[in-house]
């Protein structure tokens, strides 16, 4: 059992480094206006969200190449499921720097359930179903959609031979990341050909929660 758990944790880290680290991608607004100087079109403004706004995304990702390159004794088919993102609240938030500046920000709740499907995963030679539950909360600066903090929990369970009552927990990990200054994904307004860079410090803590 412990060997399986170690392999699963290694596999889980691949998931974190690949899709989960960028699970939520803020979409550009659809409102486009011509540039005043006759240059490339520019995005008019950043999105304006309200508490209760919700989006549901069909989510699928293939980690076969990652597993092969990592040398983990496991195989997993494409994981599929739905990701729900909801604006939990809008209000003042304190920056993670010495200034302690308060800015208007969004608190985003992200939930997802993903599965390999029956016989879609093999762990240490045993075929079965791999299920992952994702629960996260991000804080985002409203003025430019920059990430302030990101926290999420990953619960991983494996059902050998696809038998539900045999399912056991492989890992329950919580990752918390703070950004100083907030991590910007783009500058506004955005025009074709724009490029930019940013220096920031990201501090991540990971906790392996007690087995259930």
N, C-alpha and C positions, 0 to 999 in steps of 0.2 A: 504493500500500500504506500509506503514512504517513497519507494522508487517512482511509482506513478505520480505521486504528488510533486516530486522534484522535477520530473519531466514536464508536468502540467504548468508549473510555475515558469519554467523556461519558455514554454509555448505561450503563456499568458503575456510575458514581457514582449514577445514579438507583436502580439496584438496591440499592446500599449504603444510601442514605438511606431507601429504602422498606422492603422486607421483610427484608434481611439484618441490619440493625441491631437487629431484634427477632426474629431467627430462633428463639431459644429462649425460650419463655414458660413459666415454672414454674407448674405446675398446683396448685390448692388441693387439699388432701387431702379425701377423701370423708367423713371422720369428723366429724359435726356433733353438738353437744350443746346442750341448752337453756341459756340464760343463767341464772345463779343468781338474779338479781334479777327474773326474769320478763320481761326485755327481749327484744330480737331474738336469734335463735340465733347462736352464735359457733363459729368453727372451733376444734377442740379443741387442735391443735398443728401445728407446721410438719412437712412431710414428713420422714421419716427414710429416707435412701438408704444403700445399701451398694455397695462396689466391685463392678463387674460388672453392676449394674442397667442395663438397656437399654430404650429406647423407640424405636419407628419410626413416623414420621408421614408420611402422604401430604401432599405440599406442592404448592400451586399458587398462582400470583399473576399478576395482570393489570396490566401497566405501560403500557397503551395511553394512558391519560390523562396519565401523567407524561411520556411521550415527546412527546405533542402539545403540552403546556404548555412543555416545555423547548426545543422547536424543533430537536431533533436529527434529522438526515436518516436516519431509520431507522424500521422498524416491526417489532414482535415480538408474536407471539401469546402467549397465556397459557403461561408456563413451568410444567412439571410434573415431578415426581420424588419421591423419598423422602428424608427427613431422618432420620438415626440419631443418637441422643444416648445416650452411655454414661458412667457414673460410672467414671472411670479410677482414682481413688484418693481416700482420705479421710485427712486428717492436719492437722497444724499449719501455718498460713500466716501470714506477716508482713504487717501492714497497710501501706498506702502512705502513711503519715503519719510525723510526727516521733517519735511515741511508740514505733514499732517493735513494737507489741503483737502477740502471736501469738494466733490464734484457730483453732478447728477449722473446716475448710472442705472443700469438694468440688472436685475437679478433673474437669471435664466435657469429654469429647471429642465434637465434633459434626461429622458428615460428611454431605454431600448431593451428588447429581448431578441436574441439571435441564436440560431441553431444550425447545426450541420445537417440536420435531418437524420433519419434512421440509417445506420451503417455508414454515416458520412464521416466518421472519425475512427482512427485506430491509435490506441495508446498502449505502448509496450506490448504490441502484438494482439491486443484485444479490441475487437470491432464493437462499435456502439454509436451513441449519439452524444455530441458535445453541446451543451447549452450555456449561454453566457447572458447574464443580466447586467445591464449598465444603468447606474443611477448617478447623475451628476448635477452640480450647481455651479454656474459661472457668474461672475460679476463683470459687467462690461460698461465702459465709459460711454455715455450717450452721445457726446459731441463728435466722436470719431470711431466708435465701435471698438476701441482698444480693450484688450483683455486685462483685467485687474487681478483677478484670482480665478483659479479653476480647480474644482474638487470633484472627484468621481470615485465610485466604488464599483468593482468588478467581482461578481460572484460567478464562479465557474463550476459546473457540475457535469459529471460523466455518467451516462447510463450504459453499462456494458450489455452487449447483446440486445440493445434497444429496449430493455425491460425497465420500466419506470420505477418499480419498487426496489430495484437494485441500485438506483442512482445514488451516487455519493459525491460530496463536496470535495473538489480538488483545491480550490483557493478562494479566499475572500479578501481582496486587497483594496485599500483606499489610498488614492494618490491626491496630494494637495500641492498646488503650485501657485506661488505668488510672483508677480512681475514688478520690477522697479527699474525704470518707469513702466507703466502699462504697455503691453505688447500691441503695437499697431500693426494691422494687416494691410492698411493702405492709407494714403493721405487724400483729403478731400479739398476741392473737387478733383475727380479723376478724369484724365484725358488720355487719349491714345498716345502711347510712347512715353508716358510718365514712368519714372523709376525712382526708387528711394531706398535708403537703408536706415537702420536704427540700432543703437546699442542699448541693451537692457540686461538686467540680471534676473535669472529665473531660479528660484529656490524650490525644489521639490522634495517632499517627504512621502514615504511609502510605509504603510502599516499593514501587516498581515493580521487580519482580525481572527479572534478565536474560532476554532472549528465549531460548526453547529451540530 
